[in-house]
Amino acid sequence: MPPWRPSPRFRRVAVLVGGALGGLVVFVAAAWALDTRAHEGKVLRDVALAGRPVGGMSRAELAAFVDDLAGRYDRANIEVQAPDGGFRARADELGVAVDRARTVDQAMTVGRRGSLPARLFGWARHLVTGDRRAHTVLQLDAQAVARVVAERDPARVLPTEPSIAEAEGRLVGVEGRPGSQIDPVSLGSSLSGADLSRDPVVVSAGRAAIPPRFSVQDAERLAAEAEALADGGFKLKAGPQEVAVPAEVFRRWVKAVPAEDRLRLVAETAPIGGDLPKLFPKPVVPPADAGFAVNGASV
């Protein structure tokens, strides 16, 4: 069978089609180059930010637009949804704000990044499909998020710090228990990608454990300190009387309390009040009846 050879007519049609396509590419490329040059120093055609067209704006005009946008977004109402309950807060309370400089830079670069063919194709495609979206860049204050979570989480449970307790005649450290709250990290991640143009802005977050500030090892060290006091013959003096506090009594008198930097040993007032009359059965200061004395013109 002889090989297929295109007919002269087919070759003419192919040349015409190829020429037309090539001419179209040249035309589109020229139009894109002219349009890009016309927008030198300005936002490119068909760019939208926060649902509003910003194409053709100068950097100064865009900065003013972003300033107005940031002011409105500061007051955005945010609804936080989480297991066991969430809360509402304003964006500025949560430390969510528009990063003005980065938002302006991002909008100015839409359509100007990537390879030459990709930019040319993107420009042509958006002539048909419409706006190219610029993104609002947000900045987040993690400390503000953590503070609002601590204040408004309706199901927040504080951790139980380690303590000391008597076991088999000795004071030992007792491990604390974690609490739980809405996870500030999870919430921060959701807020960073939130669309603040909505009202309310609904974001979701998970829950996370709140670890105790101190470890069971801290409680064990404190228990050892208390045991050293108990075994060393802790003495109590009231007036002229002095008694040695039995170790088993002393162990009832102390507890661990979390301070700013460490667990501290403090006195348990209730058992002390019950034990003191037994340790000092006789009055330290003899009782005296109430009365008065007359001294000249005064009483």
C-alpha positions in Angstrom: 0.0 0.0 0.0 1.5 3.3 -1.0 2.2 5.8 1.8 -0.3 8.6 2.4 0.7 11.9 1.0 -1.3 15.1 1.7 -2.9 16.6 -1.2 -2.0 20.1 -2.4 -5.3 21.4 -1.1 -4.8 19.9 2.3 -1.3 21.5 2.5 -2.8 24.9 1.6 -5.5 24.5 4.3 -2.9 23.5 6.9 -0.7 26.4 6.0 -3.6 28.8 6.3 -4.7 27.3 9.6 -1.2 27.4 11.0 -0.7 30.9 9.8 -4.0 32.0 11.4 -3.1 30.4 14.7 0.4 31.9 14.6 -1.1 35.3 13.8 -3.5 34.9 16.7 -0.7 34.1 19.1 1.3 37.1 17.9 -1.8 39.3 18.2 -2.6 38.1 21.8 1.1 38.4 22.8 1.2 42.0 21.4 -2.0 42.9 23.2 -0.7 41.4 26.4 2.5 43.3 26.1 0.7 46.6 25.4 -1.7 46.0 28.3 1.1 45.2 30.7 3.0 48.3 29.7 -0.1 50.4 30.1 -0.3 49.1 33.7 3.3 49.8 34.6 3.3 50.7 38.3 -0.4 49.8 38.6 -2.4 46.8 39.5 -3.0 44.7 36.3 -6.3 44.5 34.6 -9.2 42.4 36.1 -7.6 42.0 39.5 -10.0 41.9 42.4 -9.3 42.2 46.2 -11.9 41.3 48.8 -14.5 41.0 46.0 -13.9 44.5 44.7 -12.0 45.4 41.5 -8.6 47.1 42.0 -7.2 46.8 38.5 -5.6 50.0 37.2 -5.0 51.4 40.7 -1.6 52.9 41.4 0.3 51.7 44.5 -0.8 54.7 46.4 -4.5 54.2 45.5 -4.2 50.5 46.4 -2.7 51.4 49.7 -5.6 53.7 50.5 -8.0 51.0 49.5 -6.2 48.5 51.8 -6.2 50.9 54.7 -10.0 51.3 54.4 -10.4 47.5 54.1 -8.2 47.0 57.2 -10.3 49.4 59.3 -13.5 47.6 58.4 -11.9 44.1 59.0 -10.7 45.2 62.5 -14.4 45.2 63.5 -15.3 41.9 61.9 -17.3 39.6 64.1 -15.8 36.2 64.5 -17.7 33.1 65.6 -15.4 30.4 66.9 -16.9 26.9 66.7 -15.4 24.1 68.8 -16.4 20.8 70.5 -18.3 21.5 73.8 -18.9 25.2 72.8 -17.2 28.2 71.3 -17.5 32.0 71.6 -17.7 35.2 69.7 -15.1 38.0 69.5 -14.1 40.9 67.3 -11.1 40.5 65.0 -9.1 43.2 66.8 -9.7 41.4 70.1 -8.2 38.3 68.7 -5.2 40.2 67.3 -6.3 39.5 63.7 -5.4 42.3 61.4 -4.7 43.0 57.7 -1.0 43.1 56.9 -1.2 46.2 54.8 2.2 46.2 53.2 2.1 42.5 52.2 -1.5 42.8 50.9 -0.5 45.7 48.7 2.6 43.8 47.5 0.6 40.7 46.8 -2.0 42.5 44.7 0.6 44.4 42.7 2.3 41.1 41.8 -0.8 39.3 40.6 -0.2 38.4 36.9 3.4 39.4 37.1 5.0 36.2 38.4 5.7 32.9 36.7 7.0 32.1 33.3 6.3 34.2 30.3 3.9 31.6 28.7 2.1 31.2 32.0 1.6 35.0 32.4 0.4 35.3 28.8 -2.0 32.4 29.1 -3.3 33.7 32.4 -4.0 37.2 31.0 -5.8 35.7 28.0 -7.9 33.3 30.2 -9.0 36.0 32.5 -10.2 38.1 29.6 -12.9 35.4 29.3 -13.3 34.2 32.9 -13.2 37.5 34.6 -11.4 38.8 37.7 -8.1 37.5 39.0 -8.2 37.3 42.8 -5.6 39.0 45.0 -5.5 37.7 48.6 -5.8 39.7 51.8 -2.8 38.8 53.9 -3.6 38.6 57.6 -1.3 38.9 60.6 -2.0 37.3 63.9 -1.1 38.0 67.5 -0.8 34.6 69.1 -0.7 36.0 72.6 -4.1 37.8 72.0 -5.6 34.6 70.7 -4.4 32.7 73.8 -5.7 35.4 76.1 -9.2 35.5 74.6 -9.4 31.7 74.6 -8.6 31.7 78.3 -11.2 34.4 79.0 -14.1 33.2 76.9 -13.9 29.4 76.3 -17.1 28.2 78.1 -15.7 24.7 78.6 -12.2 25.5 79.7 -10.9 23.3 82.5 -7.8 24.4 84.4 -5.1 21.8 85.1 -4.6 20.4 88.6 -1.1 21.1 89.7 1.0 18.3 91.4 0.6 18.1 95.2 1.9 16.1 98.1 0.1 13.5 100.2 0.8 11.0 102.9 1.2 7.4 101.8 2.4 4.6 104.1 3.6 7.0 106.7 5.6 9.2 104.3 4.9 12.3 102.2 5.1 11.6 98.5 4.6 13.6 95.3 1.2 13.3 93.6 1.0 13.8 89.8 -1.2 16.7 88.5 -3.9 16.4 85.9 -4.1 18.3 82.6 -6.9 20.6 81.8 -8.4 21.4 78.4 -9.3 24.3 76.3 -9.9 25.4 72.7 -6.5 25.0 71.0 -5.0 28.5 70.4 -2.7 27.0 67.7 -5.6 25.4 65.8 -7.7 28.6 66.2 -4.8 30.7 65.0 -4.4 28.5 61.9 -8.1 28.9 61.0 -8.0 32.7 61.6 -5.0 33.1 59.3 -7.0 31.8 56.4 -10.3 33.4 57.3 -12.4 35.5 54.9 -13.0 38.6 57.0 -15.5 40.0 54.4 -18.2 37.6 55.8 -20.4 38.5 58.8 -20.0 36.7 61.0 -16.7 35.1 60.1 -17.1 31.4 61.1 -14.0 29.5 62.0 -13.5 26.2 63.7 -10.9 24.9 66.2 -10.2 21.7 68.1 -9.5 21.3 71.8 -6.1 20.7 73.4 -4.8 19.7 76.8 -3.4 22.3 79.2 -0.5 20.7 81.0 0.2 21.5 84.6 3.0 24.1 85.0 4.9 21.8 87.4 5.9 18.1 87.2 5.5 15.3 89.6 9.2 15.4 90.1 8.8 19.0 91.5 6.2 17.6 93.9 8.5 14.7 94.9 11.3 17.2 95.7 9.0 19.2 97.9 7.8 16.1 99.7 11.4 15.2 100.4 11.9 18.7 101.9 8.8 18.3 104.1 10.0 14.8 105.2 13.4 16.3 106.2 11.6 18.8 108.4 9.3 16.2 109.9 12.1 13.7 110.7 14.3 16.5 112.0 12.1 17.1 115.0 10.1 20.2 114.0 9.7 22.4 117.1 6.9 24.8 117.9 7.3 27.6 120.5 4.5 29.6 122.1 5.5 32.0 124.8 7.7 30.1 127.3 6.5 26.7 126.1 8.2 24.7 123.4 7.0 21.3 122.0 8.4 18.9 119.4 5.8 18.3 116.8 5.4 14.6 116.0 6.2 13.7 112.4 2.8 12.2 111.8 1.2 15.5 113.0 3.6 17.7 111.0 2.7 15.8 107.8 -1.0 16.9 108.3 0.1 20.5 108.6 1.7 21.1 105.2 0.6 21.2 101.6 2.0 22.1 98.2 0.9 25.4 96.6 2.0 26.5 93.1 3.8 29.8 93.2 5.1 31.8 90.2 8.3 29.9 89.9 8.0 26.7 91.8 5.8 24.6 94.2 6.0 25.9 97.7 5.4 24.3 101.1 2.7 26.2 103.1 0.8 25.5 106.3 -2.7 23.9 106.3 -4.5 26.1 108.9 -7.5 23.7 109.6 -5.5 20.7 111.0 -3.1 23.0 112.8 -6.1 24.7 114.7 -7.3 21.2 115.7 -3.9 20.0 116.9 -2.6 23.0 118.8 -4.8 22.5 121.9 -3.4 19.0 122.1 0.2 20.1 121.9 -0.4 23.0 124.3 -2.9 21.7 126.8 -2.1 24.4 129.3 -2.7 28.1 128.5 0.4 29.8 127.3 -0.7 33.1 128.9 -2.8 32.7 132.1 -6.3 34.0 131.6 -7.5 37.2 133.4 -10.9 38.5 134.1 -12.0 41.7 132.3 -12.1 44.8 134.4 -11.1 48.4 134.7 -9.1 50.7 137.0 -9.7 54.3 138.0 -6.7 56.6 137.9 -7.5 60.1 138.9 -10.0 61.5 136.5 -9.5 58.8 133.9 -10.6 55.1 133.6 
